Amino acid sequence: MSGQRKLVLITGASSGLGLELAKQFAQDNYDIALSGSSDRIFEAADTIRDLGVEAYPHKADAATYDGVESFWSFFTELKRPLDAAVLNVGIGLGGAFTDTDLEDELRLVSINISGTVHMAKRVVQHMVPNGRGRILIVSSISATQPTPYETVYGPSKAFGYMFAESLREELRQTGVTVTALLPGATDTNFHSNAGMDSSEIGSSKKNDKVLVAKQGYEALMNDEDHVVGGDEETKQQAEDNRTTPEPVKAANHAKRARLQN
């Protein structure tokens, strides 16, 4: 049966939004090749198999060239065409730029920017000759505003958003579609992992990750160029960001993102 199902590749699928997106595909009868940096990826695969499809887990460090390449090699060994890809892996880092470690900032850039470009290159060069495929690039509502106290994270997500929009236009006549998902703050471990528990954002109400994943999945299937993931307040924030001056947005975000300890 698995050979008759479509196949999706999902990065950063151990937990959180990546796993929820994987569930959306599984419920639509896709087999899933999924990657993560810890052994939790194998638990995630069991969760996916419980939904009645096949899961192919791979543990790798998305911050390194070899880690990204190893997941792609793992996929190619399945010898199946790729119907969809979700480039979801990403990390955050909170704190004042003067205080954060350079190594941590560069790791963020390696995962959020270099890793995205690397995997996208492999995916696109696989899909275009096949004349079909869907690509979802997970950015953030942070891509629409300055993000002081997440000063490298926000620009990394702005890169992802514009990369998706640019790639979408390039591939318009190829049968391959590209959609960007811009989630607002979501109920995952993202802010905690970024060291932002003491910030206003870290302790505030979050969007439902199941809702955000569903919105992203539906936008991908409907060939939308991008979708803001979250409730109506989140969507309104994205609209407001179109017209609010950058210094005002920066000051607002600084207040919410500044660590309190």
C-alpha positions as CSV (number, residue, x, y, z in Angstrom):
1,M,0.0,0.0,0.0
2,S,2.8,2.5,0.9
3,G,4.1,2.4,-2.7
4,Q,0.7,3.8,-3.9
5,R,0.7,6.7,-1.4
6,K,2.2,10.1,-2.0
7,L,5.4,11.0,-0.1
8,V,6.3,14.1,1.8
9,L,9.6,15.1,3.3
10,I,9.4,17.2,6.5
11,T,12.4,18.7,8.3
12,G,12.2,19.6,12.0
13,A,9.4,17.1,12.6
14,S,10.3,15.7,16.1
15,S,7.7,17.8,17.8
16,G,5.8,21.1,17.7
17,L,4.6,22.5,14.5
18,G,6.7,20.1,12.4
19,L,5.0,17.1,13.9
20,E,1.6,18.7,13.6
21,L,2.2,19.3,9.9
22,A,3.2,15.7,9.6
23,K,-0.1,14.6,11.1
24,Q,-1.9,16.7,8.6
25,F,-0.2,14.9,5.7
26,A,-0.7,11.5,7.4
27,Q,-4.4,12.2,7.7
28,D,-4.4,12.8,3.9
29,N,-2.8,9.4,3.3
30,Y,0.8,10.6,2.7
31,D,3.8,8.6,3.7
32,I,6.4,10.8,5.5
33,A,10.1,11.0,5.5
34,L,10.9,13.1,8.6
35,S,14.1,14.5,10.2
36,G,15.0,15.8,13.6
37,S,18.2,16.4,15.7
38,S,17.3,14.1,18.6
39,D,16.0,10.6,19.2
40,R,12.5,12.1,19.6
41,I,12.3,11.8,15.8
42,F,11.8,8.0,16.2
43,E,8.9,8.6,18.7
44,A,7.4,11.0,16.2
45,A,7.6,8.3,13.5
46,D,5.7,5.9,15.7
47,T,3.0,8.6,16.2
48,I,2.7,8.9,12.4
49,R,2.5,5.2,11.9
50,D,-0.4,5.1,14.3
51,L,-2.3,7.2,11.8
52,G,-2.1,4.4,9.2
53,V,0.8,5.5,6.9
54,E,4.5,4.7,6.7
55,A,7.1,6.9,8.4
56,Y,10.8,7.1,7.6
57,P,12.7,8.8,10.4
58,H,16.2,10.2,10.1
59,K,18.3,11.8,12.9
60,A,20.6,14.6,11.7
61,D,22.0,18.0,12.7
62,A,20.4,20.5,10.4
63,A,23.1,23.1,11.3
64,T,25.7,21.3,9.3
65,Y,26.1,20.7,5.6
66,D,26.6,17.0,6.2
67,G,23.5,16.8,8.4
68,V,21.3,18.3,5.7
69,E,22.9,16.2,3.0
70,S,22.5,13.0,5.0
71,F,18.7,13.5,5.2
72,W,18.5,14.0,1.5
73,S,20.6,10.9,0.8
74,F,18.3,9.0,3.2
75,F,15.3,10.2,1.1
76,T,16.9,9.2,-2.2
77,E,17.5,5.7,-0.9
78,L,13.8,5.3,-0.7
79,K,13.7,5.5,-4.5
80,R,10.3,7.2,-4.6
81,P,9.3,10.5,-6.2
82,L,8.7,13.4,-3.8
83,D,5.2,14.9,-3.9
84,A,5.7,17.5,-1.2
85,A,8.3,19.0,1.0
86,V,8.0,21.0,4.2
87,L,11.1,23.0,5.1
88,N,10.2,23.6,8.7
89,V,13.3,23.2,10.8
90,G,14.3,26.4,12.5
91,I,15.4,27.7,15.9
92,G,15.1,31.0,17.8
93,L,17.4,32.8,20.2
94,G,16.3,35.5,22.6
95,G,18.3,38.1,24.4
96,A,20.2,41.3,23.8
97,F,22.6,41.0,20.8
98,T,25.4,42.3,23.0
99,D,24.9,39.4,25.4
100,T,24.2,36.4,23.1
101,D,27.0,34.1,22.0
102,L,28.3,34.5,18.4
103,E,28.4,30.7,18.1
104,D,24.7,30.5,18.9
105,E,23.8,33.2,16.4
106,L,25.8,31.6,13.7
107,R,24.1,28.2,14.4
108,L,20.7,29.9,14.0
109,V,21.8,31.3,10.6
110,S,23.1,27.9,9.6
111,I,19.8,26.2,10.3
112,N,17.3,28.9,9.4
113,I,19.0,30.2,6.2
114,S,21.8,27.9,5.0
115,G,19.9,24.7,5.8
116,T,16.8,26.0,4.1
117,V,18.6,26.9,0.9
118,H,20.5,23.6,0.9
119,M,17.4,21.4,1.3
120,A,15.4,23.6,-1.1
121,K,18.1,23.2,-3.8
122,R,17.9,19.4,-3.5
123,V,14.1,19.4,-3.5
124,V,13.6,21.7,-6.4
125,Q,16.1,19.9,-8.6
126,H,14.2,16.7,-7.8
127,M,10.7,18.1,-8.4
128,V,11.2,20.2,-11.5
129,P,12.2,17.3,-13.8
130,N,9.1,15.4,-12.5
131,G,6.9,18.4,-13.4
132,R,5.1,18.4,-10.1
133,G,5.5,19.0,-6.4
134,R,4.5,21.3,-3.5
135,I,6.9,23.1,-1.2
136,L,6.0,24.7,2.1
137,I,8.6,27.0,3.7
138,V,7.9,27.8,7.3
139,S,8.7,31.4,8.1
140,S,7.2,33.5,10.8
141,I,5.1,36.6,11.4
142,S,8.5,38.0,12.6
143,A,9.4,38.2,9.0
144,T,7.1,41.3,8.7
145,Q,8.7,43.4,11.4
146,P,12.0,44.3,13.2
147,T,12.6,41.9,16.1
148,P,14.8,43.4,18.7
149,Y,16.0,40.9,21.4
150,E,15.5,38.3,18.6
151,T,17.7,40.4,16.4
152,V,19.1,37.6,14.2
153,Y,16.0,35.3,14.3
154,G,13.6,37.8,12.7
155,P,15.8,38.6,9.8
156,S,16.4,34.9,9.2
157,K,12.7,34.4,8.9
158,A,12.4,37.4,6.6
159,F,14.9,35.7,4.4
160,G,12.7,32.5,4.4
161,Y,9.6,34.5,3.5
162,M,11.2,36.4,0.6
163,F,13.0,33.2,-0.5
164,A,9.7,31.4,-0.8
165,E,8.0,34.2,-2.7
166,S,11.0,34.5,-5.1
167,L,11.2,30.8,-5.7
168,R,7.4,30.6,-6.2
169,E,7.7,33.0,-9.2
170,E,10.6,31.2,-10.7
171,L,8.8,27.9,-10.6
172,R,5.5,29.2,-11.8
173,Q,5.5,27.3,-15.1
174,T,7.1,24.1,-13.8
175,G,4.3,22.4,-12.0
176,V,6.0,23.0,-8.7
177,T,4.3,25.3,-6.2
178,V,5.8,27.2,-3.2
179,T,3.9,28.5,-0.2
180,A,5.2,30.3,2.8
181,L,3.6,29.8,6.3
182,L,4.0,32.7,8.7
183,P,2.9,31.5,12.2
184,G,2.4,33.9,15.0
185,A,3.5,32.8,18.5
186,T,2.4,29.1,18.7
187,D,1.9,26.7,21.6
188,T,5.2,24.8,21.1
189,N,8.5,24.7,23.0
190,F,9.9,27.3,20.6
191,H,10.1,30.3,22.9
192,S,11.3,28.1,25.8
193,N,14.0,26.6,23.6
194,A,15.0,30.1,22.6
195,G,15.5,31.1,26.3
196,M,12.5,33.5,26.2
197,D,10.4,32.2,29.1
198,S,10.9,35.4,31.1
199,S,9.7,37.6,28.2
200,E,6.2,38.9,27.7
201,I,6.0,36.8,24.5
202,G,7.3,33.7,26.3
203,S,4.6,33.9,28.9
204,S,1.7,35.1,26.7
205,K,-1.2,33.2,25.2
206,K,-0.2,31.3,22.1
207,N,-1.9,30.1,19.0
208,D,-3.1,26.5,18.8
209,K,-0.4,24.5,16.9
210,V,-3.1,22.2,15.4
211,L,-4.9,25.2,13.9
212,V,-1.6,26.7,12.6
213,A,-0.6,23.4,11.0
214,K,-4.0,23.0,9.4
215,Q,-3.9,26.5,8.0
216,G,-0.4,25.9,6.5
217,Y,-1.5,22.5,5.0
218,E,-4.6,24.0,3.4
219,A,-2.7,26.9,2.0
220,L,-0.2,24.6,0.5
221,M,-2.9,22.4,-1.1
222,N,-4.7,25.5,-2.4
223,D,-1.6,26.9,-4.0
224,E,-1.6,30.1,-1.9
225,D,1.6,32.2,-2.0
226,H,1.6,32.6,1.8
227,V,-0.7,32.3,4.9
228,V,-0.5,33.8,8.3
229,G,-0.9,31.0,10.9
230,G,-3.0,31.7,13.9
231,D,-6.1,33.4,15.2
232,E,-7.8,36.6,13.9
233,E,-5.7,38.8,16.2
234,T,-2.6,37.3,14.7
235,K,-3.8,37.8,11.2
236,Q,-4.7,41.4,12.1
237,Q,-1.2,42.0,13.4
238,A,0.2,40.9,10.1
239,E,-2.1,43.3,8.3
240,D,-1.2,46.1,10.7
241,N,2.5,45.4,10.1
242,R,2.0,46.4,6.4
243,T,1.4,50.1,7.3
244,T,3.0,50.6,10.8
245,P,6.4,52.4,10.7
246,E,9.4,50.2,11.3
247,P,10.6,52.1,14.4
248,V,7.1,51.7,16.0
249,K,7.0,48.0,15.3
250,A,10.6,47.7,16.6
251,A,9.7,49.4,19.9
252,N,6.6,47.3,20.3
253,H,8.5,44.1,19.7
254,A,11.3,45.1,22.1
255,K,8.8,45.5,24.9
256,R,7.4,42.1,24.4
257,A,10.7,40.2,23.7
258,R,13.0,41.8,26.3
259,L,14.0,39.3,28.9
260,Q,13.0,40.2,32.5
261,N,15.6,38.4,34.6
